[in-house]
């Protein structure tokens, strides 16, 4: 009897380990299988008891820590997430600051953790708490990547002036309008690489790998040269060959710091340096008005991936640098959701997307009750995820959206082979305000149609070579049965509506 119990327990243990087996993150990204959830430890597990949108422990609120964040990871796993992307955890600068807690991207140290994230109710160090968070994620089969800020705080520039580029006044250089940070020095006067900065970035890698992170998202990666990244990435991979590098860079982005650097490192150069993945050309998606613009962006990205085999793209329709899609309406939110899950890209979701949080904060730019920085106001970017203050947890403003969100993620999971390996095709339409594409394998055709017009309904005919009226159409994200005749799909879309169909091609072989 005892032997039976031991065998049963062992079998159960193996079953659990198989269920939660963690895959090689570089392979996951290469195959466009990542479903990424971005969170901020500072607010993810926080409890805002008086519901004022802020976390103030003197009011009885509970701040976000690694320990209360880890308690919410199982829910993300249940929702189909397989990759956690953690916004910066390094200390934030307090001088010339934006916001009352300090910007997550005003990095004040390369190799220590922000004390704001420490749960002081126990005797563990914040480092050990961070390790627990990552271990919990790993036990659930989740990979975890960490954000590496590109610049240093003003405070750090005072402590280590040699680490920074100088302006004409011989002061640490401000990149573009990022007034709370200063630009790190990359070159010596003889144009050789400045080793101190490389060593500092390596020390960040050491910290990330010591905690257990599986990769790094490099903030504004293209303001540093290929040679710089090649050395940093090679160093990381010498200790862990499967360590991922995701570049915050895109084919169509202009130089974000023209007063600071002359050359913006290209995507090709970043990929040659060792980056695995970069951002798709969608940060300005709300400004795209015609099918021609939409098609061009898709084709440019596909062409670049064909040239750089083994690399991949991350969806970038709604990151923490963009306004919440729900502000433009539920149809637009729905469009972002289905583009993110049906295009052959690694899917990206920001904390708050599935709850319809519009990131409109009641304290926005008001004078602060108290502050941990020299800023006396609650600075925020309107309609964007707050990275500057001790913010409360995400608001569940549109709970009805969660069901749609889960449906789309589950759809991608069930049809992963089709979406990631099928033949992608841009479809012709007779309406320049409507885009369409399909992904086909031997049995199925996924058809996605979307209107870029935000004011009026749009009628459209879409050329679809294999489709005839008696083919089986599954209505994935629409209640409208399209008309199929003369190799055309005919439908009407509401403003910013997206329609998704799955077509059975079984009759093609029978005919």
Helices and strands as residue ranges (DSSP letters): H 2-19, H 25-30, E 35-39, H 41-44, G 57-59, H 66-70, H 73-78, E 83-86, G 115-117, H 126-139, E 143-148, E 152-153, H 154-159, G 161-163, E 181-182, H 195-211, E 215-218, G 221-223, H 226-239, E 244-247, H 267-273, E 277-279, G 285-287, H 291-307, E 312-314, G 325-328, H 330-342, E 347-350, H 401-414, H 416-421, E 423-426, E 434-440, E 444-451, E 458-463, E 473-475, E 483-485, E 488-493, E 498-504, H 506-510
